[in-house]
Amino acid sequence: MKRRSFLKGAGIVTVLVAGGGVWRAYDQGVFSVGKGPAYEPWRDWRSNPNEGALALVRAAILAASPHNTQPWLFKVTNSWIELYLDTDRNVGALDPYLREEHLGMGCAIENLMLAAAASGYLATVTLIPGKLGPIPAEGKPKLVARVDLVAGKHEESELYDAIPRRHTNRGAYNSQIPIPPQFVDALSRLASEEADARIFLFTADGDRKKIAEISSAANTELYSDPEVEGGSDRWIRIKWSSVQKYRDGLTIDAFGLPPIATAVAKTMPLWMLRWAASRSTANGYAHLMLSAPLIGIIAVSDRYDQANCLRAGRIWQRAHLLATARGLAGRPCNEAVEMIDHERAQGKPAQRAGLLAEVLGDTTWQPTFLFYMGYPIWAARSSPRRSIDRVVL
Ligand SMILES: Cc1cc2nc3c(=O)[nH]c(=O)nc-3n(C[C@H](O)[C@H](O)[C@H](O)COP(=O)(O)O)c2cc1C
């Protein structure tokens, strides 16, 4: 099932109330949103303040990751933590160079570093250099970063406190509430210490419209490739029993439908969900993006540089935590950059890169992550997480 086109089907879903079987409601977790073992990591992440470096991993696994693949593995001692990318946990043709999975690793590093400061460690991160290549045929854990820990000051921050409240919000935003200039200013400074990364922000209608159109067209083209669709489908979790078993992937609760539509969608059989998704309105995705008053682009000096991906992921996690702390919501919208990878992998002319460079007005920076932010109409729900015993080596 297409991730984005499914998410656009909210209006249609509400028409299908009569189609859902109430008998399925209990089975499908309609009355158990955010409950069960798959959601425990959001609640127990600070439960044991004396467990040392393991507490940092509990924060790291609450980070964002593409399609909620949670590609991370950790080796933990009292004086260092190594972070490995599990290359098997990928979305296939949607991310042919694992660029986004490396960004997800960056998100985990950011949470880990915030938790280290809050737990009284002075933490130093070393990003392992390298160039991205095709997905290895045989997956094996790949070291991407190491964090060294010594005793330091306890430093809790608003970003650290926001960790359990940060959720990707795919619902519509309230376009009538402008974003405070102080927030835009704070966001624009998030990458100021990075030599190889920049954050570009757009609030003007014309700029946002241009980006939304590029993204919407990229979304349609990208998902017309059955291989991309297949790579994405692997991580769509429809059954509540699968959500609780695998504790990863994209769930109906996280699709951003209004609460009643979510409940109805959860009672539908798969064929009906597919049908509802296929009936989504034209330009629905562009409309959704434009309901948010701010669009951002994180760009780096080289999109296929491993350390740059990790840096960009850290910046997104920080940006999303800052938004959460200040009452705003955010959502990545990465189809245009995914199309850059897709064109490259297929040996096609680099059309999207040119379009995004026009938007930035600067060819020295290569976009690697797009997002939008605003005030949400509905609160986002949490997504499932694997427990730390499944990710600690
Ligand atoms: C590199 C990266 C790319 C992502 N791209 C998209 C995207 O294009 N659209 C979207 O709705 N979510 C996107 N996400 C959000 C993930 O799907 C989300 O982080 C994951 O499902 C976990 O949910 P959470 O962020 O609510 O914890 C992306 C996340 C990362 C880290």
The ligand as an SDF file (V2000), in Angstrom:
LIG
                    3D

 31 33  0  0  0  0  0  0  0  0999 V2000
   14.9840   10.0450    7.0500 C   0  0  0  0  0  0  0  0  0  0  0  0
   13.5130   10.0510    7.3380 C   0  0  0  0  0  0  0  0  0  0  0  0
   12.6190   10.2240    6.2850 C   0  0  0  0  0  0  0  0  0  0  0  0
   11.2420   10.2760    6.5370 C   0  0  0  0  0  0  0  0  0  0  0  0
   10.3770   10.5500    5.5080 N   0  0  0  0  0  0  0  0  0  0  0  0
    9.0520   10.6570    5.7490 C   0  0  0  0  0  0  0  0  0  0  0  0
    8.1440   11.0570    4.7170 C   0  0  0  0  0  0  0  0  0  0  0  0
    8.5630   11.3560    3.5950 O   0  0  0  0  0  0  0  0  0  0  0  0
    6.8140   11.1430    5.0220 N   0  0  0  0  0  0  0  0  0  0  0  0
    6.3370   10.8700    6.2760 C   0  0  0  0  0  0  0  0  0  0  0  0
    5.1290   10.9520    6.4880 O   0  0  0  0  0  0  0  0  0  0  0  0
    7.1790   10.5130    7.2870 N   0  0  0  0  0  0  0  0  0  0  0  0
    8.5160   10.4100    7.0440 C   0  0  0  0  0  0  0  0  0  0  0  0
    9.3840   10.1080    8.0770 N   0  0  0  0  0  0  0  0  0  0  0  0
    8.8610    9.9200    9.4340 C   0  0  0  0  0  0  0  0  0  0  0  0
    8.8830    8.4600    9.8510 C   0  0  0  0  0  0  0  0  0  0  0  0
    7.9380    7.7170    9.1310 O   0  0  0  0  0  0  0  0  0  0  0  0
    8.6470    8.3910   11.3700 C   0  0  0  0  0  0  0  0  0  0  0  0
    9.7260    8.9760   12.0140 O   0  0  0  0  0  0  0  0  0  0  0  0
    8.4690    6.9680   11.8830 C   0  0  0  0  0  0  0  0  0  0  0  0
    7.2980    6.3960   11.3480 O   0  0  0  0  0  0  0  0  0  0  0  0
    8.3880    6.9240   13.3960 C   0  0  0  0  0  0  0  0  0  0  0  0
    7.3400    7.7210   13.8510 O   0  0  0  0  0  0  0  0  0  0  0  0
    7.5690    8.9480   14.8490 P   0  0  0  0  0  0  0  0  0  0  0  0
    8.4100    9.9670   14.1160 O   0  0  0  0  0  0  0  0  0  0  0  0
    6.1760    9.4680   15.1100 O   0  0  0  0  0  0  0  0  0  0  0  0
    8.2550    8.4440   16.0680 O   0  0  0  0  0  0  0  0  0  0  0  0
   10.7650   10.0980    7.8490 C   0  0  0  0  0  0  0  0  0  0  0  0
   11.6780    9.9240    8.9060 C   0  0  0  0  0  0  0  0  0  0  0  0
   13.0470    9.9130    8.6600 C   0  0  0  0  0  0  0  0  0  0  0  0
   14.0020    9.7750    9.8020 C   0  0  0  0  0  0  0  0  0  0  0  0
  1  2  1  0
  2  3  1  0
  2 30  2  0
  3  4  2  0
  4  5  1  0
  4 28  1  0
  5  6  2  0
  6  7  1  0
  6 13  1  0
  7  8  2  0
  7  9  1  0
  9 10  1  0
 10 11  2  0
 10 12  1  0
 12 13  2  0
 13 14  1  0
 14 15  1  0
 14 28  1  0
 15 16  1  0
 16 17  1  0
 16 18  1  0
 18 19  1  0
 18 20  1  0
 20 21  1  0
 20 22  1  0
 22 23  1  0
 23 24  1  0
 24 25  2  0
 24 26  1  0
 24 27  1  0
 28 29  2  0
 29 30  1  0
 30 31  1  0
M  END
$$$$
